[in-house]
Amino acid sequence: MRISRPVAIGAGACAVALGLALTLSWSAGQGGRPHRHGRARAAAASAPPGGGLSPAQLRTAYDLGPLLRDGIDGRGQTIVIVDPFGSPAVSRDLAVFDKRFGLPPPPSLREIQPAGPVPAYRPTASRTGAASETILDVESAHVMAPGASILVAETPTAENEGRTGFPQIVTAEEYVIRHHLGGVISQSFGATEQTFRSASALRQLRGAYLLAARPAYRVTVLAAAGDTGAAGLTYHTVSYFRRPAVEWPASDPLVTAVGGTQLDLTRAGTRRQPDVAWDDSGGGRSALFPRPAYQDGVAGIVDRRRGIPDISMDASCASGIEVYGGGFPADPPNWSVDCGTSLATPLFAGIVALAEQEAGHPLGLINPALYRMAAAHDDGIVDVTRGDNTFESVQGFHAQRGYDLVSGLGTINAATFVPELAKLAG
């Protein structure tokens, strides 16, 4: 469980739960300051949603309409959500979410615990935060790929800075990959590279990503770039490194790092202005991994190091998604507005599922295809040229034309991005 810090959003604030969902919510009729814990008590369960973006707005913003009309909705694909602990009420919460927005249920929503049984639920901060994260991940992925099945791989140990929790995550992911249980894995967690004991200690945890990249499996692995801008939390999560730092597994060359943007949409979901890089979006150069070949074309930006993110989706607390969840003794069901790269990553997982359906086969590592698309100025990749990720006292990076270390290659237009990715990847 990561620490939280408030960030200003107009007259209010949102809690930045690093590596977990960011939740912006308020009591009905009060318009007050959001609570800082994982999922604040907002409106009663019977009240209308609290003002976040709806599935329809997000689909319009990313131009999913042409794909959905052509039957490209993720059918036949499975999105794997990996989360420590999971949520005991995810099926019920997704059903409420779907009913409110008129979405079909996924063909299948399964929960497995391949790394060992998850301890019985208790309403601690760690467990309520993990449940909130799981709900956000599942509902966000389902919005983008309503026809895809969802598999939640739950692990029995919290993921913190350093190695903690990662052996269990690796075990769960290797099980999923070896048993061909899904074509895309979404990870909304990470740890600052410098909090690992050594580079070799981190490399020992790469087994799942090495396996996913093998031709026999070809699983696409995604990871959130983080919510501390260019900074990185220290091991005890009470301070930040004084120099730019990035998170792993997002920094792994075999993983697609998903950064964050801020959207400005009308009620219909059309843009009032181009997307801006979210100021808390993780990004920078890896201290451990050298530049992969697919980033040779952006060597002037990344230098000799692996640069992240690769691609970006909505993450800002000013353009968060409407989420339904709760149902625990200390956290009754409610509507809330969630944000962070924990939102961006499952949104992009849904996009990958659409491309897998379009291609008719698994895509595997998509990063080489992404950089080829950007080099060819493919219409599916939309450049983000404003914003930066300076955080606390750590000087960040500025968005600019082409690749940058806050938004990556930019964001997407799904109607053209999905068929082009399907053609180039895998």
Secondary structure as UniProt FT lines:
FT   STRAND          4..9
FT   TURN            10..11
FT   STRAND          12..17
FT   TURN            18..19
FT   STRAND          22..24
FT   TURN            28..30
FT   TURN            45..46
FT   HELIX           55..61
FT   TURN            62..63
FT   HELIX           65..69
FT   TURN            70..71
FT   TURN            75..76
FT   STRAND          78..84
FT   TURN            88..89
FT   HELIX           90..101
FT   STRAND          109..112
FT   TURN            114..115
FT   HELIX           125..144
FT   TURN            146..147
FT   STRAND          149..155
FT   TURN            162..165
FT   HELIX           166..178
FT   TURN            179..180
FT   STRAND          184..187
FT   STRAND          191..192
FT   HELIX           193..195
FT   HELIX           199..203
FT   TURN            204..205
FT   HELIX           207..212
FT   TURN            215..217
FT   STRAND          220..224
FT   TURN            229..230
FT   TURN            235..236
FT   STRAND          247..248
FT   TURN            249..251
FT   TURN            253..254
FT   STRAND          256..262
FT   TURN            267..268
FT   STRAND          276..277
FT   TURN            279..280
FT   STRAND          284..290
FT   HELIX           293..298
FT   HELIX           299..302
FT   TURN            303..304
FT   STRAND          305..308
FT   STRAND          311..314
FT   HELIX           317..319
FT   STRAND          321..325
FT   TURN            329..330
FT   STRAND          334..339
FT   HELIX           341..359
FT   HELIX           367..375
FT   TURN            376..377
FT   TURN            379..380
FT   STRAND          381..382
FT   TURN            392..393
FT   TURN            405..407
FT   STRAND          411..412
FT   HELIX           414..424
//
